[in-house]
Amino acid sequence: MNWTSVQTTLQLAGVTSMILLLIGVPIAYWLTFSQRRWKFLVESAVALPLVLPPTVLGYYVLVWLGPHSWVGQAIEQTIGHRLPFTFEGLVVASCLYSLPFAVQPLAAGFAAVHPRLIEASWTLGISKFMTFFRVILPQSGPNVLTAVVLSFAHTVGEFGVVLMVGGNIEGVTRTISIEIYDEVQTLNFDAAGHTAIILLLFSFAVLSLVYAVNRNSRPVWPEILGEKKEGRHGG
């Protein structure tokens, strides 16, 4: 196994999952609580990478970050170099490609918080901003973990987007999936098989962790509120 590719992959997945957590939380919050009629357009845009072929997404990101785009030109003038075929460019592409894997679990967790808890916080004079950090986010802990784990694992398994935007540069953009592709192209099936089985076991472990966390998490507050409601009717 090429450990340089492993290091690049883990670094890319770590940076991407952290960025997605930072940008995914406000997006998920807005999608959950916004009353805008056109919200479905934003939801569709966020979920688009789920159905869009990775090569198509990679092509548009490549054009968008390229020298013939005003965005690419502005970035080049700001940071001094182009983003295509660099690690930074891979991070941008990976964030776009894995965005729904972070936003959707977060939105599901925010939506599952009992409305009475949020309303009670507001009636106590706590702002919406602090209510989010004191009530909504703590109640959505398992979903936050799921978002981080899924976005990390999804980035580890990227291929089409990585190849389109980053190419195959040793120590810079060559990830584990690209390494497997190279081994197959050179007919080195033993090495490809060893790397592939590691990715298979990693993916299985990630899904097992996600299902275990969601299985063991219990919505304590809704149950307590339900019991109080039944007690009042009974009294």
N, C-alpha and C positions, 0 to 999 in steps of 0.2 A: 504493500500500500504506500502511496505517495503521501507522506505526512505533511508536506507543504500544502497540498490540496486540502487536506483535512483542516489544517490551521486556517487557511483562507475561508473555507466553508463555515467553520465555527465562528470566525470573526464576523463574516457577513451576516450570518443568522443572528448573532448576538446584537449587533448594531441595529439590524432591521427590526427585530422584535422590540427593542427598547424605544426606537423612534415610533413604531406603530402603536405602542402603548400610550405614548405622549399625545399623538395626534388622533388616535382612535377613541380615546375617552371623550373628548369634546364632541367629536362627530357622532358617536353613539348616543351621547346625552341629548344632542339636538334631535336626532332621528327618533328618540324615544318620547320626548316631551313636546316637540314642536307640533303646532296645530296648522302649519302651512299646508294649503291644498296641493302645492307642487312638491311636497316632500317626497312623493313617490319617484320623482325624477332623480333626486339625490340618492335614494335607496337603490335605484337601478344602476346609477353610475358606480356606486360603491361595490355592488355585487357583480358588475360586468366582468371582472377577471375570472369569475367562476365559470363562465361559458365562453369567453373569448379565447381563441387559440393563443398559446404563449408566444408563438412566433409573430402573430399579428400585433400583440401588445408590445413585444420587443421592437418590432419595426417602427411603430409610431413613437416609442420612447427614443429610439435611435435618431429618428428624424427630428424630433422635438429638441433633443439635446445637441444636435449636430450644428455645424458652422453655418448652414444655410437658414437656420431658424433664428428669429429675433431673441428667443429665450436662450438658445445655445450661445449666441453672440454675447448676450448680456452676462451670462455665467462666465464665459471665457474672459471677458474684460474685468470681471469682478475678482475671480480667483486665479487668473493668469494661465489657465490651460483648459482644454476641452474635457468634457466628462465621458464621452464614449470611449470604451476600451480602457477604463480606469476602475479602480475599486469604488470610488465615489459614485461613478455612474451606475455601477451594479447595485449600490445601496438604494439609489433613487428608483431604479427599475424594480427591485425586490420589494420596496415599500408599496409601490403601486400594485404589484402582482399579488401580494399577500394581504392587502388591506381588508378584504372581506373576512378573512380568517381571524382578524383582530376585532373588527367592528361588530360583527354579528353576535359573537358570544357576549360582548360587553352590553350591547343593546338588549339582548335577552335577559341579562342579569338586572339591568336597570328597570326594565319593564316588570320584573317579578317582585320588586320591592312593594310592599303593601302601601297603598295610597294614604292610609290613615297615619302611618308613621311620618310620611312627608308632611301631611297637613298638620299633624301635632307639632312638628318642628317649626312650621311657619307660624302657628298660633302662639308659640313661645317667643316670637320675635327674632328667630334665627333666620338669617338671610338665605336665599336660594344657594348661594355659593358655599356657605358653611354647612347647609343642610346636605349638600352633595357629599362633602367630606366626612360628615358625622353620621349620616344615616344611609344614604344610597350606596356609597362606595364600600363601606364595611359589610353591608348586607349582600354585596355582589362579589365577595372575595373569591369564591370558586370560579366564577365566570371570568374574573380578571386573570386568574392563573391559567384557565383554559385558553384565553386569548393569547397570552404570552407563549404558552407551550405550542399551540397550533401554528402561530405565525413563525416561531422558531423552526419547527419541524418542516413546515411547508417551504421555507427558504432553503433548508438543507437539501431538499429534493428538487430544487429548480433545475431546469435544463434549457428549454427553449429561449426564455428571456435572457438567461445568463449568456448563452451562445450568441444571441443577436446583439446584445448591448456591450458585453464584456469581451467576447471572443474567447481565445484560449491562450492566455499569457501566463506562463509559469510564475508562481509566486505573487501574482497580481489578481488575475480573474479566473484562473483555472480552479474549479470546484470539484467536489467528489463526483458529481454526476457527469461532468465533462471528462474526468479521469476514466470513468467506466466506459464512456463512449470511445475514448482514444484506445483503450485496451482492446475493445472489440474490433476496432478498425485495424489494429495490428495483429489480430487473430490470437491475442494473448487471453484466451478465455478463462484460464485458471485465475489470473490476477483479477480479471473483471468479475468473476464469480465470487471471489473472496470479499471484494469491496461491496458487491451487490448484497450479499447475505448480511453484511454489517448494517447496511442501510435498511434492509428488511427488518432486522431485529430492532433497530432503533425506532423505526416507524411503529412497530407493534408495541414497543414499550411506551412510546408517547401516547398512543391511543388508549392503552390500558390505564395509564396515569390519569388521562382526562376522564375516562368513564368511571374510574374509582373515585376521583374527587367529586364528581357530580352525583354519584350514587350515595356517597357517605354524607354529603351536605344536606342538612335539614332546614327548611324554612321555619325557624323557631318562632319568630315574631308573628307571622300570620296565624300560626296555631294558637298562640297565646291570645291574640285578639279575637280569634274565633271562639275560644273558650269563654272569654269575658262576655262576648255577645250572647252566647247561649245562657250564661249565668244570669244575665240581666233579664232575659225573657223568662227564665225559669222562676226568678224571684217575683 
